């Protein structure tokens, strides 16, 4: 069950909501790449391709939307987990070298909505930072750590959805 409180602020043009996110099983691939914005989409695509290949090979069906969890974001390196929710661990299926099945814990989170191309996500994160600063949620860049892990959930398929209509949910963990 999701508990929702909606806020929309005119100053930052953000849709925000506090939600309860249930725990789930996921097929995941941990990866890293350069923090160069041009390197991230390729690395993310490669990680999701490994997840999809594993799921296809083992006939595992997705039960939710793909998500990308950021585990580290530094000046030179980004670490992340590409994951797809599943219902259960299939009998006899083992982890592969780059892909594993793991349980994610339930949590309370702030959820923000990004509409449009993935290349514009950085601007949305800038608006989220302004939103958090307005409310005293962060004072310095180091304060972002209190919202970890952060993740993005991709609502529609970029292969079949025009970029202008892409919808991404951004989650910041609340403790």
Secondary structure, 3 states (H helix, E strand, C coil): CCCCEEEEECCCCEEEEEEEECCEEEEEEEEEEECCHHHHHHHHHHHHHHHHHHHHHCCCCCCCCCEEEEEEECCCEEEEEEEEEECCCCCCCCCCCCCEEEEECCEEEEEEEEECCHHHHHHHHHHHHHHHHHCCCCCCHHHHHHHCCEEEEECCCCCCCCHHHCEEEEEEEEC
